[in-house]
Amino acid sequence: MQDTYTVERLDRPSTYYTAKKKRKYGRDQPDDRDGAGNNAEEDDPLKDATSLYVGNLSFYTTEEQIHELFSKCGEIKRLVMGLDRFQKTPCGFCFVEYYTHQDALDCMKYIGGTKLDERVIRTDLDVGFQEGRQYGRGKSGGQVRDEYRDEFDPGRGGYGRAIDAERRKEEEEYGAGK
């Protein structure tokens, strides 16, 4: 008998994990999912995951603030801040590792979607932190989304880097043309 859920499961694979899997194995692989959206044949690496990816943080959020908020759901084993690859400054995400899977699920349930430093934070189960993942993946070393953001966001450092670079170039051209 197939399990059906009226509420979406919290321990489902994150969008990051499923996109990574599609890139690795290709999009034309047969879909072996059961009715709940889970792979029926292979073991899910997030089934017992104790790590969380926390996104959409302000660049000014400190480790102490994150530790204080996330320790309300269980004892934290490790906290790793996401850093800009070149400047080594926070770039809006972190990894929080708990001792138990249930603590991680409780955190997703109670803390995911709440505000921290005036920003709604995102939480996703993660397969576990490995060295090198603490750095942003954007061209400039930070987050990809921040490079192309076209609105002003003080919590993320102002305008997106690509937009800001264009704006500075226009100002220099305009200033030189006077």
ZIBELLIN-V322822 format. One record per helix or strand of 2 or more residues. SS is the DSSP state (h for helix, s for strand). FROM is the first residue (numbers start at 0). LEN is the number of residues. If there is no record, write none. Layout:
# ZIBELLIN-V322822
<<SS:FROM:LEN> <SS:FROM:LEN>>
This chain:
# ZIBELLIN-V322822
<<h:14:11> <s:50:5> <h:62:11> <s:75:8> <s:89:9> <h:100:10> <s:114:2> <s:118:2> <s:121:5> <h:143:4> <h:153:3> <h:160:16>>
